[in-house]
Amino acid sequence: MFDVMESLIESDEFQREFCRNCPAIEKISGARGSFGVPMEPDDYVCPADFVPGDGGCVRCDVFELVVERLEDLEAWLKGAVQDGD
């Protein structure tokens, strides 16, 4: 019925915001020309391959807390709908 957690967690927006300013993400600068003009785009590397909650994710504990709260929200929403029927 409600897929709040799945919809949110699997969205690109969630991943982007969850990983924003993460200290584990490493920037690898792309090649630059002789005047410092970018010749290649920068690349970013994450020990968890940008998968929140992965074993290598340094914010795994935070992700687990978000999942717990979303599960609570889904349970509350299901109860509210059933009570309203």
Residue, then its C-alpha position, 0 to 999 in steps of 0.5 A: m500500500f505505502d512504499v514511502m521508504e522504498s520510494l524515498i531511499e531508492s531515489d537519486e535525490f535521496q542518495r545525492e543529499f545523503c552523500r552530500n559533504c561526506p568525508a569519505i568521498e574523494k575527489i580525483s581531479g580530471a586532466r587540466g590543460s597548460f592554463g588550468v582549463p579542464m580537459e576531463p571532468d573531475d571524478y568522485v570515489c566513494p568506499a561504498d560506491f555511493v550506496p547508502g547503508d553499504g558496509g563501506c559507508v561511513r554514514c551507515d549508522v545514520f542510514e539505518l536510523v533513517v530506515e527505522r524512522l521511515e518504517d515507523l512512518e509507514a506503520w503509522l500511515k497504515g494504521a491511520v488509513q485502517d482506522g479511517d476505514 
